[in-house]
Amino acid sequence: MSEAGLIKHISHPHPVTGVTNSKLGVWCFLASEVMLFGGLFSAYILLRTGVTDWPRGHEILNVPLATLNTMVLITSSVTMVMAWASLQMKSLSKYRLYMTLTVLLGLAFLVVKAFEYGHKFEHHHFPSTDNFYATYFTLTGLHGLHVIGGIVVNLYFLLFGVKMWEKEPDQLAGRVEAAGLYWHFVDLVWIFLFPVLYLL
Amino acid sequence: MSGHSPEAIKKEVRTYVAVFVALAVLTVLTVGASYLKLSLGAAILLALFIASVKGTLVAAYFMHLRTEKKIVLALLVLAVIFFVVLLFYPSWHHL
């Protein structure tokens, strides 16, 4: 295969930056994600401080379900990093186990979220209801889309990407680490969304 | 973080489990604190403090920022500066 079309420094660090190009790329992407969610958090602060009465989240949202979901997402972050560590320890079977758990936990998060949304819709609470629900659905909806995206990527690395293990184990580990950075970021966003929307 | 010895990784794994326990405990604490009937200001400060500790744990350990290269940290410092501006500048006259 010709070298010309290949992206360089994806298995081993670039001599100038000290990190792989793939890792630097994912971090640049995550920096832009910080701004995406930052804009919405900013809108939340602006809307909330602009009115005299704003509902306390725990009075109208389901805190026990959201607490459960927080635990689910935290656990999925651990299984994700364990999937990466398993590759470092050269255990493909453990990688498969932890990656499967990560995908399942991501799906569990979405199922719980779907119950929450369903409950809100039953009571005729929609994004158009008021500023609180507009903010709630926008922030949790965008976060949910990120969870779906993460599940798709993780499923790919579980079912197809894993074939790289025999020929390019370092590159696969790097890819899983990069996917992990994204997945942990999605967890991190939820760590802030949870108190902001549900507890305050 | 690639190319670590299996022994070093095993040590890392123990750290991950410890971080997981800390995150779970902090989640229970922040939910518990929300039942304390604190004033809104105090509740915001406490909840954001706990969330920041949790976020730092995730970033430092799961995202390996504790041992990450300078260029990644520099990139994030830049993002954080813009984030703070974006977060507070639009609502400055309300606060």
Interface residues (C-beta under 8 A of the other chain):
Chain A: H12 P13 T17 G18 V19 T20 K23 L24 W27 C28 L30 A31 V34 M35 G38 G39 F41 S42 I45 L46 T49 G50 H58 V63 T67 T70 M71 I74 T75 S77 V78 M80 V81 M82 A85 Q88 M89 K90 D170 A173 G174 E177 G180 L181 H184 F185 D187 L188 I191 F192 F194 P195 V196 L199 L200
Chain B: M1 S2 G3 H4 P6 I9 K10 E12 V13 Y16 V17 V19 F20 L23 A24 T27 T30 V31 A33 S34 L40 A43 I44 A47 L48 I50 A51 K54 G55 V58 A59 F62 M63 H64 E68 K69 K70 I71 V72 L75 L76 L78 A79 V80 F82 F83 L86 L87 F88 P90 S91 H94 L95
